[in-house]
Each structure stands twice: as C-alpha cells, then as structure tokens.
Amino acid sequence: MRSVQRPKRMTLLGSDGRRYPMMCKPGDELRKDQRVMEVNRVVNAILRQDPEARRRQLFVRTYSVVPLQAAGGLIEWVPNLQPYRYALSPLVEEKAPPLMTDKEWFGNKPATDAPID
C-alpha cells in the first residue's frame, strides 16, 4: 500500500471472538472519510427504495471509519476495495472528453497585476 502517511494493517479480536482487519492511519484527517461513508449509507437507502436498483442489486460498499483524534484513526480493511477514482476514471474519459488539458488550465493564469473586472 503506497501512502505518505505509512498506514499500518492490524487485526483486532472482537468480544464475539471474530477477527476484524483494520488499517491504522496516523496523521491523516479521517472525519471527512467518515462523512463520505454516511453519505454512501444514505445513497444505499435511496437505492433500496427504487425497484430497478433493487432488481439490479445496486449498492455502495461502505466500511467503518473511526477518527480517534484530529489526525489519525482506524478504517475497516475491505479486501479488493477499489477507490472511486480508479473505478470511474475510465468511464469519465470514455464518455466526457476533458474540457481543458492541464497545460491549457495552468497556462491561462491571469497576470497578477491585471485589473479584475
């Protein structure tokens, strides 16, 4: 796993006797990750209400995020999890060509002394 924060993988033994794989991420702000999982749970509730989504068994796989301090916490380890970016990038590139290349975007900066209208 490549990351600047150097997360550690560990397994916790629950009071039910089951083992729970977790990732300990020191120095990383996890409150935003926790909010994203809450949004995904709402999306799943909406998908369960839609007959077509139920028929197609559509859902977003959620996982536990436990911020323990301002910078660090635990994340449930999910085998074979693929980030949204890697799952959606090919679809976006196929369906919607980029509006601007990076060179165009970063090359069109206004001069710092130019007046703003």
C-alpha positions in Angstrom: 0.0 0.0 0.0 1.5 3.3 -1.1 0.9 6.3 1.1 2.9 9.2 2.5 1.3 8.5 6.0 2.6 4.9 6.1 -0.6 3.3 7.4 -0.4 0.0 9.4 -2.6 -3.0 8.9 -3.7 -4.9 12.0 -6.3 -7.4 13.2 -8.5 -6.8 16.2 -10.1 -9.6 18.1 -13.7 -8.7 18.9 -15.7 -9.7 22.0 -17.6 -12.0 19.7 -14.4 -14.0 19.0 -14.2 -12.8 15.4 -11.2 -11.1 13.9 -11.6 -7.7 12.3 -8.9 -6.4 9.9 -8.3 -2.7 10.3 -6.0 -0.1 8.9 -4.4 2.4 11.4 -3.8 5.7 9.7 -1.7 8.1 11.8 -1.5 11.8 10.8 -4.5 11.6 8.4 -7.7 13.6 8.8 -10.5 10.9 8.8 -13.6 13.0 9.7 -14.2 13.7 6.0 -13.9 10.0 5.2 -16.4 9.2 7.9 -18.9 11.8 6.4 -18.5 10.2 2.9 -19.4 6.8 4.4 -22.5 8.4 5.9 -23.5 9.9 2.5 -22.9 6.4 1.0 -25.3 4.9 3.6 -28.0 7.5 2.5 -27.4 6.6 -1.2 -27.9 2.9 -0.3 -31.2 3.8 1.5 -32.3 5.6 -1.7 -31.2 2.7 -3.9 -33.2 0.2 -1.7 -36.4 2.3 -2.3 -36.0 2.1 -6.1 -37.4 -1.1 -7.7 -35.0 -1.1 -10.6 -32.0 -0.5 -8.3 -33.2 -3.4 -6.1 -33.6 -5.6 -9.1 -30.1 -4.8 -10.3 -28.8 -5.2 -6.7 -27.1 -1.8 -6.8 -25.4 -0.6 -3.7 -22.3 1.2 -2.5 -20.0 -0.9 -0.3 -19.5 1.0 2.9 -16.9 0.4 5.6 -16.3 1.7 9.2 -14.2 4.8 9.8 -13.3 5.7 13.4 -11.4 9.0 13.8 -9.6 8.7 17.2 -8.0 12.2 17.2 -7.7 15.3 14.9 -5.2 13.5 12.8 -5.5 9.7 12.8 -7.8 6.8 13.4 -9.0 3.4 12.2 -10.5 2.3 9.0 -12.1 -1.1 8.4 -10.0 -3.2 6.0 -12.0 -4.2 2.9 -10.3 -6.8 0.7 -10.1 -5.8 -3.0 -11.5 -2.3 -2.4 -11.1 0.0 -5.4 -11.2 3.7 -4.9 -13.8 5.7 -6.8 -11.1 7.5 -8.8 -9.8 4.2 -10.3 -13.3 2.8 -10.9 -14.7 6.0 -12.5 -11.8 7.4 -14.4 -12.1 5.1 -17.5 -15.8 5.9 -17.7 -15.3 9.6 -17.5 -12.6 9.6 -20.1 -14.7 7.5 -22.4 -17.9 9.5 -22.0 -16.7 13.1 -21.5 -13.5 14.4 -23.1 -11.6 16.8 -20.9 -12.7 20.4 -21.1 -9.1 21.7 -20.8 -5.8 20.0 -20.8 -3.6 20.6 -17.7 -1.3 22.7 -19.9 -4.3 24.9 -21.0 -5.6 25.2 -17.5 -2.3 26.1 -15.8 -1.1 28.2 -18.8 -4.2 30.5 -18.7 -3.5 32.2 -15.4 -4.2 35.9 -15.4 -1.3 38.3 -14.8 -1.0 39.2 -11.1 -1.1 42.9 -11.9 -4.1 42.7 -14.3 -7.2 44.5 -13.2 -10.2 42.4 -12.2 -13.4 43.4 -13.9 
